[in-house]
Amino acid sequence: MAEVRIGVDTTDRELVALLDRRFGYMRAAARIKPNREAVRDEDRKASVIAAAVSDAQARGIPGEVIADIWECLVEGSIAYEFEEWDRSR
């Protein structure tokens, strides 16, 4: 069990590093978008979540769990991008 927990903890650190990279893209998007209204894009949000669910299901991971996680991730990313957009103006 100790080895499994070490693996989980290592994976969690890797996920945080990947999220750091993803949020870097949110900062870049905030600088690029011409106006605050461009930050929220519901079509893009739906596409991102659908792609994650499809990838998860192809890997045998429960799609509904991934949909919930990605909903939170995307909404958090949008909120972060709004903050960055406001800060950059």
N, C-alpha and C positions, 0 to 999 in steps of 0.2 A: 504494500500500500504506500509506503514511503516513496518508492520510485514513481508511482502514479502521481502522487501529490507534487513531487518535484517537476514532473512533466507538465502538470496543470499550471503550476506557478511560472514555469519558464514560458509556456504558451501565453499566459496572461501578460507577461512583460513584453513579449513579441507583439501581441495585439495592441497594447498601449503604444508601442513604437509605430505601428502601422497607423493607428489613429492620429498620432502626432503628424505623420506625413499627410494624412487625409485633411486634417485641419489646416495644414500649410496651404493646401490647394484652396481651402475656403478663404483664407487670407488673400490669396492671389485673385480669386474670383471677386472678392469685395473690391479690390483695387481696379479691376477691369470693368465691372458692370457700370453702365453710364448713369443709372439712377437707382434709388432705393427699391422701387417697385420691381426691378429686375431680379432682386435677390430671391424672392419666392416664385418658384416655377412648379406648379402642381403637376404638369405633364412630366417634367423631368423627375420629380419626386416619385411618381407612380412607376416610371420606367426603371429607376434605380432599385426600388423595392422589388419589382417584378423580376428583374435580373438576378438579384440576390436570392430570391425564393427559388427561381429556376435552377440556379447553380447549386443551392443547398439540396434540393430534391434530387438532382442528378448525382449528388454525393451520398444520398441516403440520410440526410439530416432533415428533421421535421421542418417543412416549409413554413408552418404557422409560427413556430418559434422564431425563425429567422425574420419573418415578416414583422413580428413584434419588435425584435431587436433593431431592425433597420428603420422602422417607424420612429423609434426613439433616437437613433443615430442621425437620421436625416433631419428631424425636427430640431435636434440639438445643434446640428451643423448650420441650419438656416438661422437659428437664433444667434449663433456665434458669428455668422457672416453679416447679419444685421449690425451687431456690435462693431465689427471690424469696418463695415461700410461707414457707419457713423463716425468712427474714430479717424478714418482716413480723409474725411471732408473738412 
